[in-house]
Amino acid sequence: MEDEKTYQLFQRGETNGIFQYESAGMQKALKELKPDSFTDLIAMNALYRPGPLAYIPNYIARKHGREKITYDLEGNG
């Protein structure tokens, strides 16, 4: 969970042989995202599906502060 060298592999897209992270498209997205937490890897695994695939650029832009994070619902519930 805290292994910096492992995150560096993901950041470089060197994920051949890692189930669900080895496609060329996923590798490209990982290089853009530069994951530095397990949460980032979970999010990419969830987003790299036919429906939410279009949201990957937004997730990356928001992680890097290029796009404002907004929520559809206000308040605590």
MODELLER restraints for C-alpha pairs under 7 A, 6 or more apart:
rsr = mdl.restraints
at = mdl.atoms
rsr.add(forms.Gaussian(group=physical.xy_distance, feature=features.Distance(at['CA:1:A'], at['CA:38:A']), mean=6.11, stdev=0.5))
rsr.add(forms.Gaussian(group=physical.xy_distance, feature=features.Distance(at['CA:7:A'], at['CA:35:A']), mean=6.45, stdev=0.5))
rsr.add(forms.Gaussian(group=physical.xy_distance, feature=features.Distance(at['CA:7:A'], at['CA:36:A']), mean=5.80, stdev=0.5))
rsr.add(forms.Gaussian(group=physical.xy_distance, feature=features.Distance(at['CA:9:A'], at['CA:15:A']), mean=6.97, stdev=0.5))
rsr.add(forms.Gaussian(group=physical.xy_distance, feature=features.Distance(at['CA:10:A'], at['CA:30:A']), mean=6.28, stdev=0.5))
rsr.add(forms.Gaussian(group=physical.xy_distance, feature=features.Distance(at['CA:10:A'], at['CA:35:A']), mean=6.83, stdev=0.5))
rsr.add(forms.Gaussian(group=physical.xy_distance, feature=features.Distance(at['CA:11:A'], at['CA:30:A']), mean=5.72, stdev=0.5))
rsr.add(forms.Gaussian(group=physical.xy_distance, feature=features.Distance(at['CA:11:A'], at['CA:31:A']), mean=5.01, stdev=0.5))
rsr.add(forms.Gaussian(group=physical.xy_distance, feature=features.Distance(at['CA:11:A'], at['CA:34:A']), mean=4.47, stdev=0.5))
rsr.add(forms.Gaussian(group=physical.xy_distance, feature=features.Distance(at['CA:11:A'], at['CA:35:A']), mean=5.88, stdev=0.5))
rsr.add(forms.Gaussian(group=physical.xy_distance, feature=features.Distance(at['CA:12:A'], at['CA:31:A']), mean=5.39, stdev=0.5))
rsr.add(forms.Gaussian(group=physical.xy_distance, feature=features.Distance(at['CA:13:A'], at['CA:27:A']), mean=4.43, stdev=0.5))
rsr.add(forms.Gaussian(group=physical.xy_distance, feature=features.Distance(at['CA:13:A'], at['CA:28:A']), mean=6.62, stdev=0.5))
rsr.add(forms.Gaussian(group=physical.xy_distance, feature=features.Distance(at['CA:13:A'], at['CA:30:A']), mean=5.72, stdev=0.5))
rsr.add(forms.Gaussian(group=physical.xy_distance, feature=features.Distance(at['CA:13:A'], at['CA:31:A']), mean=5.44, stdev=0.5))
rsr.add(forms.Gaussian(group=physical.xy_distance, feature=features.Distance(at['CA:15:A'], at['CA:21:A']), mean=5.89, stdev=0.5))
rsr.add(forms.Gaussian(group=physical.xy_distance, feature=features.Distance(at['CA:15:A'], at['CA:22:A']), mean=5.05, stdev=0.5))
rsr.add(forms.Gaussian(group=physical.xy_distance, feature=features.Distance(at['CA:15:A'], at['CA:27:A']), mean=6.90, stdev=0.5))
rsr.add(forms.Gaussian(group=physical.xy_distance, feature=features.Distance(at['CA:16:A'], at['CA:22:A']), mean=4.66, stdev=0.5))
rsr.add(forms.Gaussian(group=physical.xy_distance, feature=features.Distance(at['CA:20:A'], at['CA:45:A']), mean=6.96, stdev=0.5))
rsr.add(forms.Gaussian(group=physical.xy_distance, feature=features.Distance(at['CA:21:A'], at['CA:27:A']), mean=6.73, stdev=0.5))
rsr.add(forms.Gaussian(group=physical.xy_distance, feature=features.Distance(at['CA:33:A'], at['CA:60:A']), mean=5.18, stdev=0.5))
rsr.add(forms.Gaussian(group=physical.xy_distance, feature=features.Distance(at['CA:35:A'], at['CA:41:A']), mean=6.61, stdev=0.5))
rsr.add(forms.Gaussian(group=physical.xy_distance, feature=features.Distance(at['CA:47:A'], at['CA:53:A']), mean=5.38, stdev=0.5))
rsr.add(forms.Gaussian(group=physical.xy_distance, feature=features.Distance(at['CA:47:A'], at['CA:56:A']), mean=6.36, stdev=0.5))
rsr.add(forms.Gaussian(group=physical.xy_distance, feature=features.Distance(at['CA:61:A'], at['CA:67:A']), mean=5.32, stdev=0.5))
rsr.add(forms.Gaussian(group=physical.xy_distance, feature=features.Distance(at['CA:62:A'], at['CA:68:A']), mean=6.13, stdev=0.5))
rsr.add(forms.Gaussian(group=physical.xy_distance, feature=features.Distance(at['CA:62:A'], at['CA:69:A']), mean=6.10, stdev=0.5))
